[in-house]
Amino acid sequence: MFSERKLIKLSLFTIIFGLIGLYLICIFVNPEFVEIDSIDKNLVGKVISTEGTISKITFIEKSKTMFLDIRGNEKTLTIIIFNSKENSFKKGDVVEIIGKVANYKGNLELIAREVEKI
């Protein structure tokens, strides 16, 4: 039916087309934006995007971990940034965060993948 050469060409075309498709999906698909006040236990384990104003910064030098408390309208959420190299944030900065919602000792927190000043 198909020669081995044609199957190899078809396979390579399919692989390349599939990789290009995945790349484009990654570029154009953004996580759901959720207001800080709307983050609840139903979102645990999901990757979301949110924004808020930094109300407190804690940095643990030994583990290179930064904790940012960000405030929405009525609620405060802790953002955890592992392997933080430097502290370019200050209290009062408005930041946008993409991260995974986690429940740690009964408290919701966001494990950051990306944090940017707005």
SULLINLIN-V634304 format. One record per backbone hydrogen bond with DSSP energy under -1.0 kcal/mol. CO is the residue of the C=O (numbers start at 1). NH is the residue of the N-H. If there is no record, write none. Layout:
<<CO;NH> <CO;NH>>
This chain:
<<3;7> <4;8> <5;9> <6;10> <7;11> <8;12> <9;13> <10;14> <11;15> <12;16> <13;17> <14;18> <15;19> <16;20> <17;21> <18;22> <19;23> <20;24> <21;25> <22;26> <23;27> <24;28> <25;29> <32;49> <35;38> <36;39> <40;43> <41;44> <43;46> <46;101> <48;99> <49;34> <50;97> <52;95> <53;71> <54;92> <56;69> <58;67> <60;64> <60;65> <64;84> <65;60> <66;81> <67;58> <68;79> <69;55> <69;56> <70;77> <71;53> <75;72> <77;70> <78;110> <79;68> <80;112> <81;66> <90;93> <93;54> <94;118> <95;52> <96;116> <97;50> <98;113> <98;114> <99;48> <100;111> <101;45> <102;109> <104;107> <107;104> <109;102> <110;80> <111;100> <114;98> <116;96>>
